[in-house]
Amino acid sequence: MICEVGYDKTSIEAIARRAGVSKQTIYRWWPSKGAVILEAATESLSTVVTLADTGDIVADIRTQLTAILNLINTTGFGPAYRCLIAAGQSDPELLRTVFDQIIEPNIEDFGARTALAQQRGEMRADADWHTMRDLLYGVVEYRLIHAMPLEPEYIDGVLEIVFHGAR
């Protein structure tokens, strides 16, 4: 629905009408339209954020980021997520929930996967995984929020810089 009419024109009433339930039913489960949209976005994202372990951390991150870009570029996830972030600027609880449900679980997964990669020698043992995370995923957030193109080839360039430097 949000993809059809936009965030501002999406309402609890319209969501309830589309679902064939009363708006009281919607409010029983979600406190706001942002919460409804967040749950839908989280479900969409959950299918692509798994960070595999093939023994090649760069290939695993490339696979994950490419799947995320595909979701952003071919579904309504990108516009919905941008709207959630925008709505979160005036709704700190929504923004915190976005962090708790979408960002934090992925930070934990990335931290665990990079720790394993460091133990195995897939990457330097002293590599700062927090900064790597910010560079890899922050660029996706930045480009998504600003409606800039997100192409798999761009991800290859970011991976090259993060894992091999700019020299």
DSSP file with accessible surface (Angstrom, degrees, kcal/mol):
  #  RESIDUE AA STRUCTURE BP1 BP2  ACC     N-H-->O    O-->H-N    N-H-->O    O-->H-N    TCO  KAPPA ALPHA  PHI   PSI    X-CA   Y-CA   Z-CA
    1    1 A M    >>        0   0   52      0, 0.0     4,-2.2     0, 0.0     3,-0.9   0.000 360.0 360.0 360.0 -45.9    0.0    0.0    0.0
    2    2 A I  H 3>  +     0   0   24      1,-0.3     4,-2.3     2,-0.2     7,-0.1   0.860 360.0  54.6 -58.3 -33.8    2.7    2.5    0.9
    3    3 A C  H 34 S+     0   0   78      1,-0.2    -1,-0.3     2,-0.2     4,-0.1   0.801 110.4  46.7 -69.2 -28.2    4.3    1.9   -2.5
    4    4 A E  H <4 S+     0   0  127     -3,-0.9    -2,-0.2     1,-0.1    -1,-0.2   0.885 132.7  11.3 -81.0 -41.8    1.0    2.8   -4.2
    5    5 A V  H  < S-     0   0   69     -4,-2.2     4,-0.4     1,-0.1    -3,-0.2   0.533 103.8-115.4-117.6 -10.9    0.1    6.0   -2.3
    6    6 A G     X  -     0   0   29     -4,-2.3     4,-0.7    -5,-0.4     3,-0.2  -0.033  35.0 -75.9  90.7 161.7    3.2    7.0   -0.3
    7    7 A Y  T >4 S+     0   0   32      1,-0.2     3,-1.1     2,-0.2    -1,-0.1   0.920 126.1  53.5 -62.5 -47.1    3.8    7.1    3.5
    8    8 A D  T 34 S+     0   0  147      1,-0.3    -1,-0.2    -6,-0.1    -2,-0.1   0.835 112.5  44.1 -61.4 -34.0    1.9   10.4    4.1
    9    9 A K  T 34 S+     0   0  167     -4,-0.4     2,-0.4    -3,-0.2    -1,-0.3   0.497  91.9  98.0 -91.6  -4.5   -1.3    9.1    2.4
   10   10 A T    <<  +     0   0    4     -3,-1.1     2,-0.3    -4,-0.7    23,-0.1  -0.711  55.3 177.2 -80.6 133.6   -1.1    5.7    4.1
   11   11 A S     >  -     0   0   37     -2,-0.4     4,-2.5     1,-0.1     5,-0.2  -0.905  45.7-113.4-133.6 162.6   -3.4    5.5    7.2
   12   12 A I  H  > S+     0   0    7     -2,-0.3     4,-3.0     1,-0.2     5,-0.2   0.905 119.4  55.2 -60.0 -39.3   -4.4    3.0    9.7
   13   13 A E  H  > S+     0   0   79      1,-0.2     4,-2.6     2,-0.2    -1,-0.2   0.930 109.4  45.4 -60.6 -44.1   -7.9    3.2    8.3
   14   14 A A  H  > S+     0   0   12      2,-0.2     4,-2.6     1,-0.2    -1,-0.2   0.901 112.8  50.6 -68.0 -39.1   -6.6    2.3    4.8
   15   15 A I  H  X S+     0   0   22     -4,-2.5     4,-2.3     2,-0.2    -2,-0.2   0.936 112.6  47.0 -62.3 -45.3   -4.5   -0.5    6.2
   16   16 A A  H  X>S+     0   0    4     -4,-3.0     5,-2.4     2,-0.2     4,-1.2   0.923 111.8  50.4 -62.6 -44.1   -7.5   -1.9    8.0
   17   17 A R  H ><5S+     0   0  181     -4,-2.6     3,-0.6    -5,-0.2    -1,-0.2   0.935 111.6  47.7 -60.1 -46.4   -9.7   -1.6    5.0
   18   18 A R  H 3<5S+     0   0  140     -4,-2.6    -1,-0.2     1,-0.2    -2,-0.2   0.879 114.6  46.6 -62.8 -37.2   -7.1   -3.4    2.8
   19   19 A A  H 3<5S-     0   0   63     -4,-2.3    -1,-0.2    -5,-0.2    -2,-0.2   0.611 110.9-122.4 -81.9 -11.6   -6.7   -6.1    5.5
   20   20 A G  T <<5S+     0   0   68     -4,-1.2     2,-0.3    -3,-0.6    -3,-0.2   0.822  75.1 106.5  74.6  31.3  -10.5   -6.5    5.9
   21   21 A V  S   <S-     0   0   60     -5,-2.4    -1,-0.3    -6,-0.2    -2,-0.1  -0.824  75.3 -90.0-131.4 173.7  -10.4   -5.7    9.6
   22   22 A S     >  -     0   0   50     -2,-0.3     4,-1.4     1,-0.1     3,-0.4  -0.449  33.1-118.2 -81.5 158.7  -11.4   -2.9   11.8
   23   23 A K  H  > S+     0   0   84      1,-0.2     4,-2.7     2,-0.2     5,-0.2   0.834 115.7  63.4 -67.7 -24.7   -8.9   -0.2   12.7
   24   24 A Q  H  > S+     0   0  115      1,-0.2     4,-1.6     2,-0.2    -1,-0.2   0.886  99.8  53.6 -63.3 -35.9   -9.2   -1.2   16.3
   25   25 A T  H  > S+     0   0   38     -3,-0.4     4,-1.0     2,-0.2    -1,-0.2   0.919 109.1  48.0 -63.6 -42.7   -7.8   -4.6   15.3
   26   26 A I  H >X S+     0   0    7     -4,-1.4     4,-2.6     1,-0.2     3,-1.1   0.956 111.8  49.0 -62.0 -48.5   -4.8   -2.9   13.8
   27   27 A Y  H 3< S+     0   0  116     -4,-2.7    -1,-0.2     1,-0.3    -2,-0.2   0.764 101.8  64.5 -65.0 -23.7   -4.3   -0.7   16.9
   28   28 A R  H 3< S+     0   0  169     -4,-1.6    -1,-0.3    -5,-0.2    -2,-0.2   0.850 117.3  26.7 -65.6 -32.2   -4.5   -3.8   19.1
   29   29 A W  H << S+     0   0  182     -3,-1.1    -2,-0.2    -4,-1.0    -1,-0.2   0.715 128.5  33.6-103.1 -27.4   -1.3   -5.1   17.4
   30   30 A W     <  -     0   0   55     -4,-2.6    -1,-0.2    -5,-0.2     3,-0.0  -0.997  60.0-148.5-134.6 138.6    0.5   -2.0   16.3
   31   31 A P  S    S+     0   0   93      0, 0.0     2,-0.3     0, 0.0    -4,-0.1   0.677  80.4   2.1 -79.0 -16.3    0.7    1.5   17.9
   32   32 A S  S  > S-     0   0   32     -6,-0.1     4,-1.7     1,-0.1     3,-0.2  -0.978  75.4 -99.2-160.0 168.5    1.0    3.4   14.7
   33   33 A K  H  > S+     0   0   45     -2,-0.3     4,-2.7     1,-0.2     5,-0.2   0.871 121.1  60.0 -65.3 -33.2    1.2    3.1   10.9
   34   34 A G  H  > S+     0   0    0      1,-0.2     4,-2.8     2,-0.2    -1,-0.2   0.902 103.4  50.5 -59.4 -39.7    5.0    3.3   11.2
   35   35 A A  H  > S+     0   0   19      2,-0.2     4,-2.1     1,-0.2    -1,-0.2   0.886 110.3  49.3 -67.0 -37.8    4.9    0.2   13.3
   36   36 A V  H  X S+     0   0   22     -4,-1.7     4,-2.0     2,-0.2    -2,-0.2   0.950 114.3  44.9 -64.0 -47.7    2.8   -1.6   10.7
   37   37 A I  H  X S+     0   0   14     -4,-2.7     4,-2.8     1,-0.2    -2,-0.2   0.900 110.5  55.2 -65.9 -38.1    5.1   -0.6    7.9
   38   38 A L  H  X S+     0   0    2     -4,-2.8     4,-3.0    -5,-0.2    -1,-0.2   0.923 107.0  50.0 -60.8 -43.6    8.2   -1.5   10.0
   39   39 A E  H  X S+     0   0   81     -4,-2.1     4,-2.3     1,-0.2    -1,-0.2   0.931 111.9  47.4 -63.0 -42.6    6.9   -5.0   10.6
   40   40 A A  H  X S+     0   0   53     -4,-2.0     4,-2.2     2,-0.2    -1,-0.2   0.923 113.6  48.2 -63.4 -42.2    6.3   -5.5    6.9
   41   41 A A  H  X S+     0   0    4     -4,-2.8     4,-2.7     2,-0.2     5,-0.2   0.915 110.1  52.1 -64.5 -41.7    9.8   -4.1    6.0
   42   42 A T  H  X S+     0   0   34     -4,-3.0     4,-2.3     1,-0.2    -1,-0.2   0.914 109.2  49.7 -62.4 -41.6   11.4   -6.3    8.6
   43   43 A E  H  X S+     0   0  116     -4,-2.3     4,-0.6    -5,-0.2    -1,-0.2   0.918 112.1  48.2 -64.2 -41.0    9.7   -9.4    7.1
   44   44 A S  H >< S+     0   0   50     -4,-2.2     3,-0.7     1,-0.2     4,-0.2   0.926 114.8  45.3 -63.1 -44.3   10.9   -8.4    3.6
   45   45 A L  H >X S+     0   0   13     -4,-2.7     3,-2.2     1,-0.2     4,-1.4   0.836  97.8  71.8 -71.6 -31.4   14.4   -7.8    4.8
   46   46 A S  H 3< S+     0   0   69     -4,-2.3     4,-0.4     1,-0.3    -1,-0.2   0.772  90.9  60.7 -60.3 -23.2   14.7  -11.0    6.9
   47   47 A T  T << S+     0   0  108     -3,-0.7    -1,-0.3    -4,-0.6    -2,-0.2   0.668 115.6  29.9 -77.6 -14.3   14.8  -13.0    3.7
   48   48 A V  T <4 S+     0   0   29     -3,-2.2    20,-0.2    -4,-0.2    -2,-0.2   0.522  99.0  76.6-122.8  -8.3   18.0  -11.4    2.4
   49   49 A V     <  +     0   0   17     -4,-1.4    -3,-0.1    18,-0.1    -2,-0.1   0.594  58.3 120.8 -88.1  -7.0   20.1  -10.3    5.4
   50   50 A T        -     0   0  105     -4,-0.4     2,-0.8     1,-0.1    56,-0.0  -0.343  58.3-142.1 -58.5 127.4   21.5  -13.6    6.4
   51   51 A L        -     0   0   22     -2,-0.1    10,-0.1    13,-0.0    -1,-0.1  -0.843  21.1-144.2 -95.9 106.5   25.3  -13.4    6.2
   52   52 A A        -     0   0   42     -2,-0.8     2,-0.4     8,-0.4     3,-0.1  -0.102   4.6-138.1 -65.6 166.9   26.4  -16.8    4.9
   53   53 A D        +     0   0   73      1,-0.1     4,-0.1     7,-0.1    -1,-0.1  -0.806  42.5 145.1-130.2  88.9   29.6  -18.5    5.9
   54   54 A T  S    S-     0   0  101     -2,-0.4    -1,-0.1     2,-0.2     3,-0.1   0.415  75.7-100.3 -98.6  -2.6   31.3  -20.0    2.9
   55   55 A G  S    S+     0   0   38     -3,-0.1     2,-0.4     1,-0.1    -2,-0.1   0.421 104.4  92.1  93.7   1.8   34.8  -19.4    4.2
   56   56 A D     >  -     0   0   83      1,-0.1     4,-2.6     2,-0.0    -2,-0.2  -0.858  54.8-171.1-130.9  95.4   35.2  -16.3    2.1
   57   57 A I  H  > S+     0   0    2     -2,-0.4     4,-2.5     1,-0.2     5,-0.2   0.874  85.5  51.5 -58.2 -39.3   34.1  -13.2    4.0
   58   58 A V  H  > S+     0   0   25      1,-0.2     4,-2.7     2,-0.2    -1,-0.2   0.952 112.4  45.1 -65.9 -45.7   34.3  -10.9    1.0
   59   59 A A  H  > S+     0   0   27      1,-0.2     4,-2.6     2,-0.2    -2,-0.2   0.901 112.8  52.4 -64.0 -38.2   32.2  -13.2   -1.2
   60   60 A D  H  X S+     0   0    3     -4,-2.6     4,-2.3     2,-0.2    -8,-0.4   0.923 111.9  44.5 -65.7 -42.4   29.7  -13.7    1.7
   61   61 A I  H  X S+     0   0    0     -4,-2.5     4,-3.2     2,-0.2     5,-0.3   0.910 112.1  53.1 -68.2 -40.6   29.3   -9.9    2.2
   62   62 A R  H  X S+     0   0   90     -4,-2.7     4,-2.6    -5,-0.2     5,-0.2   0.939 110.1  48.4 -58.5 -44.9   29.0   -9.3   -1.5
   63   63 A T  H  X S+     0   0   94     -4,-2.6     4,-2.0     2,-0.2    -2,-0.2   0.936 114.5  45.5 -61.4 -45.9   26.2  -12.0   -1.7
   64   64 A Q  H  X S+     0   0    8     -4,-2.3     4,-2.3     2,-0.2    -2,-0.2   0.949 115.0  45.5 -64.0 -50.1   24.4  -10.4    1.2
   65   65 A L  H  X S+     0   0    2     -4,-3.2     4,-2.8     1,-0.2    -1,-0.2   0.886 111.2  53.4 -64.2 -36.4   24.7   -6.8    0.0
   66   66 A T  H  X S+     0   0   49     -4,-2.6     4,-2.4    -5,-0.3    -1,-0.2   0.915 109.3  49.1 -64.1 -40.6   23.7   -7.8   -3.6
   67   67 A A  H  X S+     0   0   31     -4,-2.0     4,-2.3    -5,-0.2    -2,-0.2   0.906 111.4  49.6 -65.1 -39.7   20.6   -9.4   -2.2
   68   68 A I  H  X S+     0   0   17     -4,-2.3     4,-2.7   -20,-0.2    -2,-0.2   0.932 110.9  49.5 -63.8 -44.8   19.8   -6.3   -0.1
   69   69 A L  H  X S+     0   0    2     -4,-2.8     4,-3.0     1,-0.2    -2,-0.2   0.900 108.9  52.8 -61.3 -40.4   20.3   -4.1   -3.2
   70   70 A N  H  X S+     0   0   96     -4,-2.4     4,-2.0     2,-0.2    -1,-0.2   0.927 110.1  48.0 -60.9 -43.6   18.0   -6.4   -5.2
   71   71 A L  H  X S+     0   0   15     -4,-2.3     4,-1.4     1,-0.2     6,-0.5   0.938 114.6  46.1 -61.2 -45.7   15.3   -6.0   -2.5
   72   72 A I  H  < S+     0   0   13     -4,-2.7     6,-0.5     1,-0.2    -2,-0.2   0.910 118.7  41.1 -62.8 -42.7   15.8   -2.2   -2.5
   73   73 A N  H  < S+     0   0   84     -4,-3.0    -1,-0.2    -5,-0.2    -2,-0.2   0.679 122.6  34.9 -83.9 -20.0   15.7   -1.9   -6.3
   74   74 A T  H  < S+     0   0   92     -4,-2.0     2,-0.2    -5,-0.2    -1,-0.2   0.452 114.9  42.3-118.3  -1.8   13.0   -4.3   -7.2
   75   75 A T  S  < S-     0   0   63     -4,-1.4     3,-0.5    -5,-0.2     0, 0.0  -0.738  90.1 -96.8-130.4-175.4   10.4   -4.1   -4.4
   76   76 A G  S  > S+     0   0   24     -2,-0.2     4,-2.2     1,-0.2     5,-0.2   0.406  95.5  98.7 -84.6   4.9    8.8   -1.4   -2.3
   77   77 A F  H  > S+     0   0   11     -6,-0.5     4,-3.1     1,-0.2     5,-0.3   0.919  77.4  53.9 -60.1 -46.6   11.2   -1.9    0.5
   78   78 A G  H  > S+     0   0    0     -6,-0.5     4,-2.5    -3,-0.5     5,-0.2   0.959 113.1  40.1 -56.2 -55.3   13.5    1.0   -0.5
   79   79 A P  H  > S+     0   0   54      0, 0.0     4,-2.2     0, 0.0    -1,-0.2   0.908 116.7  51.2 -62.0 -38.7   10.8    3.7   -0.5
   80   80 A A  H  X S+     0   0    9     -4,-2.2     4,-2.2     2,-0.2    -2,-0.2   0.930 110.8  48.1 -64.5 -42.5    9.1    2.2    2.6
   81   81 A Y  H  X S+     0   0    4     -4,-3.1     4,-2.4    -5,-0.2     5,-0.2   0.919 109.7  52.2 -65.4 -43.2   12.4    2.2    4.5
   82   82 A R  H  X S+     0   0   77     -4,-2.5     4,-2.4    -5,-0.3    -1,-0.2   0.915 110.2  50.0 -57.0 -42.3   13.2    5.8    3.5
   83   83 A C  H  X S+     0   0   33     -4,-2.2     4,-3.1    -5,-0.2    -1,-0.2   0.890 108.4  52.3 -65.0 -39.3    9.7    6.8    4.8
   84   84 A L  H  X S+     0   0    0     -4,-2.2     4,-2.3     2,-0.2    -2,-0.2   0.924 110.4  47.6 -62.5 -43.7   10.3    5.0    8.1
   85   85 A I  H  X S+     0   0   28     -4,-2.4     4,-0.7     2,-0.2    -2,-0.2   0.926 113.7  48.1 -63.9 -41.8   13.6    6.8    8.6
   86   86 A A  H >< S+     0   0   65     -4,-2.4     3,-1.2    -5,-0.2     4,-0.4   0.942 112.6  47.8 -63.7 -46.1   11.9   10.1    7.7
   87   87 A A  H >< S+     0   0   17     -4,-3.1     3,-1.4     1,-0.3     4,-0.5   0.862 104.1  63.0 -63.8 -32.7    9.0    9.4   10.1
   88   88 A G  H 3< S+     0   0    2     -4,-2.3     3,-0.3     1,-0.3     7,-0.3   0.718  85.9  73.4 -66.1 -18.7   11.5    8.4   12.8
   89   89 A Q  T << S+     0   0  133     -3,-1.2    -1,-0.3    -4,-0.7    -2,-0.2   0.804 111.7  27.8 -66.7 -25.7   12.9   12.0   12.8
   90   90 A S  S <  S+     0   0  109     -3,-1.4    -1,-0.2    -4,-0.4    -2,-0.2   0.328 122.4  56.4-113.6   5.7    9.7   13.1   14.6
   91   91 A D     >  -     0   0   54     -4,-0.5     4,-2.2    -3,-0.3     3,-0.5  -0.728  59.7-180.0-136.5  83.7    9.0    9.8   16.3
   92   92 A P  H  > S+     0   0  101      0, 0.0     4,-2.6     0, 0.0     5,-0.2   0.828  82.8  57.3 -58.3 -31.0   12.0    8.7   18.4
   93   93 A E  H  > S+     0   0  137      2,-0.2     4,-2.2     1,-0.2     5,-0.1   0.922 107.7  47.2 -66.4 -41.8   10.3    5.5   19.5
   94   94 A L  H  > S+     0   0    8     -3,-0.5     4,-2.6     2,-0.2    -1,-0.2   0.937 112.3  49.9 -62.9 -45.1    9.8    4.4   15.9
   95   95 A L  H  X S+     0   0   59     -4,-2.2     4,-2.2    -7,-0.3    -2,-0.2   0.915 110.9  49.5 -62.3 -40.0   13.4    5.2   15.1
   96   96 A R  H  X S+     0   0  143     -4,-2.6     4,-3.0     1,-0.2    -1,-0.2   0.898 110.6  50.5 -64.2 -40.2   14.6    3.2   18.1
   97   97 A T  H  X S+     0   0   39     -4,-2.2     4,-2.9     2,-0.2     5,-0.3   0.893 107.1  53.7 -67.3 -38.2   12.4    0.3   17.0
   98   98 A V  H  X>S+     0   0    3     -4,-2.6     4,-2.6     2,-0.2     5,-1.3   0.946 112.4  45.5 -57.8 -46.3   13.9    0.5   13.5
   99   99 A F  I  <>S+     0   0   64     -4,-2.2     5,-3.3     3,-0.2    -2,-0.2   0.950 115.4  46.1 -61.8 -49.1   17.3    0.3   15.1
  100  100 A D  I  <5S+     0   0   73     -4,-3.0    -2,-0.2     1,-0.2    -1,-0.2   0.872 122.3  34.3 -63.5 -38.5   16.3   -2.6   17.4
  101  101 A Q  I  <5S+     0   0   89     -4,-2.9    -1,-0.2    -5,-0.2    -2,-0.2   0.777 134.1  17.3 -92.0 -28.2   14.5   -4.7   14.8
  102  102 A I  I  X5S+     0   0    6     -4,-2.6     4,-0.8    -5,-0.3    -3,-0.2   0.811 128.1  34.5-110.5 -51.2   16.6   -4.0   11.6
  103  103 A I  I  ><S+     0   0   42     -5,-1.3     4,-2.1     2,-0.2     3,-0.4   0.966 112.5  51.3 -77.4 -54.1   20.0   -2.6   12.4
  104  104 A E  H  ><S+     0   0   60     -5,-3.3     4,-2.5     1,-0.2     5,-0.2   0.897 107.3  51.6 -58.4 -45.4   21.0   -4.2   15.7
  105  105 A P  H  > S+     0   0   46      0, 0.0     4,-2.2     0, 0.0    -1,-0.2   0.899 112.4  48.1 -60.2 -34.2   20.4   -7.8   14.7
  106  106 A N  H  X S+     0   0   38     -4,-0.8     4,-2.5    -3,-0.4    -2,-0.2   0.847 108.0  54.2 -74.9 -32.1   22.5   -7.3   11.6
  107  107 A I  H  X S+     0   0   26     -4,-2.1     4,-2.7     2,-0.2    -1,-0.2   0.939 109.9  48.2 -62.4 -44.7   25.3   -5.6   13.6
  108  108 A E  H  X S+     0   0  115     -4,-2.5     4,-2.4     1,-0.2    -2,-0.2   0.923 112.3  47.9 -62.9 -44.3   25.4   -8.7   15.9
  109  109 A D  H  X S+     0   0   80     -4,-2.2     4,-2.6    -5,-0.2    -1,-0.2   0.916 112.9  48.4 -62.2 -43.5   25.5  -11.1   12.9
  110  110 A F  H  X S+     0   0    2     -4,-2.5     4,-2.8     2,-0.2     5,-0.3   0.918 111.0  51.0 -64.0 -43.3   28.3   -9.0   11.2
  111  111 A G  H  X S+     0   0   10     -4,-2.7     4,-2.2     1,-0.2    -2,-0.2   0.924 112.5  45.9 -60.1 -44.1   30.3   -8.9   14.4
  112  112 A A  H  X S+     0   0   65     -4,-2.4     4,-2.0     2,-0.2    -2,-0.2   0.917 114.1  48.4 -65.3 -42.5   30.0  -12.7   14.8
  113  113 A R  H  X S+     0   0   14     -4,-2.6     4,-2.3     1,-0.2    -2,-0.2   0.900 112.7  47.2 -68.2 -39.5   30.9  -13.4   11.2
  114  114 A T  H  X S+     0   0    0     -4,-2.8     4,-2.6     2,-0.2    -1,-0.2   0.885 108.7  55.0 -71.3 -34.2   33.9  -11.1   11.2
  115  115 A A  H  X S+     0   0   38     -4,-2.2     4,-2.3    -5,-0.3    -2,-0.2   0.929 110.7  46.0 -60.7 -43.0   35.2  -12.6   14.5
  116  116 A L  H  X S+     0   0   52     -4,-2.0     4,-2.2     2,-0.2     6,-0.2   0.917 111.3  52.1 -64.4 -42.4   35.1  -16.0   12.8
  117  117 A A  H  X>S+     0   0    0     -4,-2.3     5,-2.5     1,-0.2     6,-1.0   0.888 109.6  50.0 -62.3 -37.9   36.8  -14.6    9.7
  118  118 A Q  H ><5S+     0   0   38     -4,-2.6     3,-0.8     1,-0.2    -1,-0.2   0.925 109.6  50.5 -66.9 -42.3   39.5  -13.2   11.9
  119  119 A Q  H 3<5S+     0   0  157     -4,-2.3    -2,-0.2     1,-0.2    -1,-0.2   0.877 113.9  45.5 -62.2 -36.4   40.0  -16.5   13.7
  120  120 A R  H 3<5S-     0   0  118     -4,-2.2    -1,-0.2    -5,-0.2    -2,-0.2   0.535 114.8-113.4 -84.3 -12.0   40.3  -18.3   10.4
  121  121 A G  T <<5S+     0   0   61     -3,-0.8    -3,-0.2    -4,-0.7    -4,-0.1   0.656  78.2 129.2  85.4  16.0   42.6  -15.8    8.7
  122  122 A E  S   <S+     0   0   43     -5,-2.5     2,-0.3    -6,-0.2    -4,-0.2   0.692  83.9   8.3 -72.6 -19.6   40.1  -14.6    6.1
  123  123 A M  S    S-     0   0   18     -6,-1.0    -2,-0.2    -9,-0.1    -1,-0.1  -0.954 104.9 -67.1-152.1 164.2   40.9  -11.1    7.3
  124  124 A R    >   -     0   0  165     -2,-0.3     3,-1.3     1,-0.1    -5,-0.1  -0.268  37.9-133.6 -57.3 141.3   43.4   -9.4    9.5
  125  125 A A  T 3  S+     0   0   84      1,-0.3    -1,-0.1    -7,-0.1    -7,-0.1   0.785 106.1  49.1 -67.4 -25.9   43.0  -10.3   13.2
  126  126 A D  T 3  S+     0   0  118      2,-0.1    -1,-0.3    -8,-0.1     2,-0.1   0.335  79.5 130.2 -97.7   8.3   43.4   -6.6   14.1
  127  127 A A    <   -     0   0   17     -3,-1.3     2,-1.2     1,-0.1     3,-0.1  -0.383  64.0-122.9 -64.3 135.3   40.8   -5.3   11.6
  128  128 A D     >  -     0   0   84      1,-0.2     4,-2.2    -2,-0.1     3,-0.3  -0.683  26.3-172.0 -82.5  97.3   38.3   -3.0   13.2
  129  129 A W  H  > S+     0   0   58     -2,-1.2     4,-2.7     1,-0.2    -1,-0.2   0.803  80.3  61.5 -66.4 -26.3   35.0   -4.7   12.4
  130  130 A H  H  > S+     0   0   88      2,-0.2     4,-2.2     1,-0.2    -1,-0.2   0.943 108.5  42.1 -63.9 -45.1   33.0   -1.7   13.7
  131  131 A T  H  > S+     0   0   66     -3,-0.3     4,-2.5     2,-0.2     5,-0.2   0.911 113.4  53.0 -68.5 -39.9   34.5    0.6   11.1
  132  132 A M  H  X S+     0   0   17     -4,-2.2     4,-2.8     1,-0.2     5,-0.3   0.928 109.2  50.1 -58.7 -45.0   34.2   -2.0    8.4
  133  133 A R  H  X>S+     0   0   42     -4,-2.7     4,-2.8     1,-0.2     5,-0.8   0.932 110.3  49.2 -58.8 -47.8   30.6   -2.4    9.2
  134  134 A D  H  X5S+     0   0   89     -4,-2.2     4,-1.2     1,-0.2     5,-0.4   0.901 114.0  46.0 -61.2 -40.4   30.0    1.4    9.1
  135  135 A L  H  X5S+     0   0   92     -4,-2.5     4,-0.9     3,-0.2    -2,-0.2   0.921 118.4  40.8 -68.4 -44.5   31.7    1.6    5.7
  136  136 A L  H  X5S+     0   0    0     -4,-2.8     4,-0.6    -5,-0.2    -2,-0.2   0.941 130.3  23.8 -71.4 -49.4   30.0   -1.4    4.1
  137  137 A Y  H  X5S+     0   0   44     -4,-2.8     4,-2.4    -5,-0.3    -3,-0.2   0.799 115.6  63.4 -92.1 -28.3   26.5   -0.9    5.4
  138  138 A G  H  X<S+     0   0   32     -4,-1.2     4,-3.1    -5,-0.8     5,-0.2   0.882 100.2  54.6 -63.0 -36.3   26.6    2.8    6.0
  139  139 A V  H  X S+     0   0   25     -4,-0.9     4,-2.5    -5,-0.4     5,-0.2   0.897 108.1  49.4 -66.4 -35.8   27.1    3.5    2.3
  140  140 A V  H  X S+     0   0   11     -4,-0.6     4,-2.7     2,-0.2     5,-0.2   0.950 113.1  46.4 -66.4 -47.5   24.0    1.5    1.5
  141  141 A E  H  X S+     0   0   60     -4,-2.4     4,-3.2     2,-0.2     5,-0.3   0.938 113.7  49.5 -58.0 -48.1   22.0    3.4    4.1
  142  142 A Y  H  X S+     0   0  130     -4,-3.1     4,-1.9     1,-0.2    -2,-0.2   0.941 114.7  42.5 -58.0 -49.7   23.4    6.7    2.8
  143  143 A R  H  <>S+     0   0   39     -4,-2.5     5,-3.1    -5,-0.2    -1,-0.2   0.873 116.2  49.4 -69.1 -35.1   22.7    6.0   -0.8
  144  144 A L  H ><5S+     0   0    5     -4,-2.7     3,-1.7    -5,-0.2    -2,-0.2   0.957 110.8  48.5 -67.0 -48.9   19.2    4.6    0.0
  145  145 A I  H 3<5S+     0   0   57     -4,-3.2    -2,-0.2     1,-0.3    -1,-0.2   0.874 116.0  44.1 -60.4 -36.1   18.2    7.5    2.2
  146  146 A H  T 3<5S-     0   0  109     -4,-1.9    -1,-0.3    -5,-0.3    -2,-0.2   0.287 111.4-120.0 -95.1  12.3   19.3   10.0   -0.5
  147  147 A A  T < 5 +     0   0   70     -3,-1.7    -3,-0.2     1,-0.2    -2,-0.1   0.844  59.1 155.1  53.2  40.2   17.7    8.0   -3.3
  148  148 A M      < -     0   0   62     -5,-3.1    -1,-0.2    -6,-0.2    -2,-0.0  -0.625  53.1 -82.4 -92.3 155.6   21.0    7.6   -5.0
  149  149 A P        -     0   0   83      0, 0.0     2,-0.5     0, 0.0    -1,-0.1  -0.264  38.1-161.2 -59.2 141.3   21.7    4.6   -7.4
  150  150 A L        +     0   0    3    -81,-0.1   -77,-0.1    -3,-0.1   -10,-0.0  -0.920  19.4 167.9-126.3 102.1   22.6    1.4   -5.7
  151  151 A E    >>  -     0   0   96     -2,-0.5     4,-1.4     1,-0.1     3,-1.0  -0.887  44.7-122.4-116.2 147.5   24.2   -1.0   -8.2
  152  152 A P  H 3> S+     0   0   44      0, 0.0     4,-1.9     0, 0.0     5,-0.1   0.855 112.8  60.4 -55.7 -34.7   26.1   -4.3   -7.5
  153  153 A E  H 3> S+     0   0  131      1,-0.2     4,-1.6     2,-0.2     5,-0.1   0.848 100.4  55.1 -63.3 -32.4   29.2   -2.8   -9.2
  154  154 A Y  H <> S+     0   0   86     -3,-1.0     4,-2.1     1,-0.2    -1,-0.2   0.916 104.8  53.2 -64.7 -41.7   29.2    0.0   -6.7
  155  155 A I  H  X S+     0   0    0     -4,-1.4     4,-3.0     1,-0.2     5,-0.2   0.892 103.6  57.1 -61.5 -39.1   29.3   -2.6   -3.9
  156  156 A D  H  X S+     0   0   64     -4,-1.9     4,-2.2     1,-0.2    -1,-0.2   0.912 107.1  48.9 -58.6 -41.4   32.3   -4.3   -5.5
  157  157 A G  H  X S+     0   0   37     -4,-1.6     4,-2.2     2,-0.2    -1,-0.2   0.903 111.5  48.3 -64.8 -42.0   34.2   -1.0   -5.3
  158  158 A V  H  X S+     0   0   19     -4,-2.1     4,-2.8     2,-0.2     5,-0.2   0.933 111.6  49.9 -64.5 -44.6   33.3   -0.5   -1.7
  159  159 A L  H  X S+     0   0    2     -4,-3.0     4,-2.8     1,-0.2     5,-0.4   0.904 109.1  53.1 -60.5 -40.4   34.4   -4.1   -0.9
  160  160 A E  H  X S+     0   0  107     -4,-2.2     4,-2.3    -5,-0.2     5,-0.3   0.934 112.7  43.0 -61.0 -45.8   37.7   -3.5   -2.7
  161  161 A I  H  X S+     0   0  101     -4,-2.2     4,-1.8     3,-0.2    -2,-0.2   0.933 116.0  47.6 -67.6 -44.3   38.4   -0.4   -0.6
  162  162 A V  H  < S+     0   0   28     -4,-2.8    -2,-0.2     1,-0.2    -1,-0.2   0.919 124.0  30.3 -64.6 -44.6   37.3   -1.9    2.7
  163  163 A F  H  < S+     0   0   40     -4,-2.8    -1,-0.2    -5,-0.2    -2,-0.2   0.720 135.8  23.5 -92.2 -19.7   39.3   -5.1    2.3
  164  164 A H  H  < S-     0   0  125     -4,-2.3     3,-0.3    -5,-0.4    -3,-0.2   0.433 100.1-128.2-126.2  -3.5   42.2   -4.0    0.2
  165  165 A G     <  -     0   0   36     -4,-1.8    -1,-0.2    -5,-0.3    -2,-0.1  -0.095  28.3 -79.9  84.0 179.9   42.6   -0.3    0.8
  166  166 A A              0   0   91     -4,-0.1    -1,-0.2    -5,-0.1    -5,-0.1   0.294 360.0 360.0-107.0   8.4   42.8    2.7   -1.5
  167  167 A R              0   0  287     -3,-0.3     0, 0.0    -6,-0.1     0, 0.0  -0.583 360.0 360.0 -84.5 360.0   46.5    2.4   -2.4
